[in-house]
Amino acid sequence: MKVFNQGGSLIGNLLAELRDVNIQHDRMRFRHNLERIGELMAYEISKDMTHVSLEVQTPLGLAKEAIVSDQIVLATILRAGLPLHQGFLRMFDRAESAFVSAYRKTHKDYSFEVQVEYTSCPQLEGKTLIMTDPMIATGVSLVKSIKALHQFGIPSITIIAGVIGAEQGIHYIRQHLPEAALYLAAFDAELTAKYYIVPGLGDAGDLAFGEKI
């Protein structure tokens, strides 16, 4: 697992704005900050991918460059994941995309079941799947969404990219998707009784797109 804000980078600047109650209610700025974190995380993740040498004809000769050779499918869970997904898509601009509609059906005691209602995905067999999720709290929605995508084939590499991950969610992912590589912008240990990450930043979907009824 790699946590990017522990080493010090511009990701920390953007996280500070995402968390700040005096800034985060500007929805356009909140979405834009999620997108920019996606761009920076995609750049960092690309360093760990497979690269091949490519000869490029310039006006003056031949140049050799190392390029990412992975066939990438970018996946996210509607709706909160859309800005982060867009940031990744700007960097991996030739990637295919997959989308999952999943939600928590919460009971009175705050226990819940995850319902997956819709999936849209290209063929995954032999490709690199990158699942982006702003908030990895319990990890249940994320794991169930990835397993739902497996009906389209098993990727050769699975990468999970989250903005903030909680200890419980990371443990759950390790149990159910031990082969997945995990990248976080930040790690927060605690969850509330309602499964919100502390200190976290609140509900990423509501902050990005408005409160749902």
Rosetta blueprint (number, residue, H / E / L):
1 M L
2 K E
3 V E
4 F H
5 N H
6 Q H
7 G L
8 G L
9 S L
10 L H
11 I H
12 G H
13 N H
14 L H
15 L H
16 A H
17 E H
18 L H
19 R H
20 D L
21 V L
22 N L
23 I L
24 Q L
25 H L
26 D L
27 R H
28 M H
29 R H
30 F H
31 R H
32 H H
33 N H
34 L H
35 E H
36 R H
37 I H
38 G H
39 E H
40 L H
41 M H
42 A H
43 Y H
44 E H
45 I H
46 S H
47 K L
48 D L
49 M L
50 T L
51 H E
52 V E
53 S E
54 L E
55 E E
56 V E
57 Q E
58 T E
59 P L
60 L L
61 G E
62 L E
63 A E
64 K E
65 E E
66 A E
67 I E
68 V E
69 S L
70 D L
71 Q L
72 I E
73 V E
74 L E
75 A E
76 T E
77 I E
78 L E
79 R L
80 A L
81 G L
82 L H
83 P H
84 L H
85 H H
86 Q H
87 G H
88 F H
89 L H
90 R H
91 M H
92 F L
93 D L
94 R L
95 A L
96 E E
97 S E
98 A E
99 F E
100 V E
101 S E
102 A E
103 Y E
104 R E
105 K E
106 T E
107 H L
108 K L
109 D L
110 Y L
111 S L
112 F E
113 E E
114 V E
115 Q E
116 V E
117 E E
118 Y E
119 T E
120 S E
121 C L
122 P L
123 Q L
124 L L
125 E L
126 G L
127 K L
128 T E
129 L E
130 I E
131 M E
132 T E
133 D E
134 P E
135 M E
136 I E
137 A L
138 T L
139 G L
140 V H
141 S H
142 L H
143 V H
144 K H
145 S H
146 I H
147 K H
148 A H
149 L H
150 H H
151 Q H
152 F H
153 G L
154 I L
155 P L
156 S L
157 I E
158 T E
159 I E
160 I E
161 A E
162 G E
163 V E
164 I E
165 G E
166 A E
167 E H
168 Q H
169 G H
170 I H
171 H H
172 Y H
173 I H
174 R H
175 Q H
176 H H
177 L L
178 P L
179 E L
180 A L
181 A E
182 L E
183 Y E
184 L E
185 A E
186 A E
187 F E
188 D E
189 A L
190 E E
191 L E
192 T L
193 A L
194 K L
195 Y L
196 Y L
197 I E
198 V E
199 P L
200 G L
201 L L
202 G L
203 D L
204 A H
205 G H
206 D H
207 L H
208 A H
209 F H
210 G L
211 E L
212 K L
213 I L
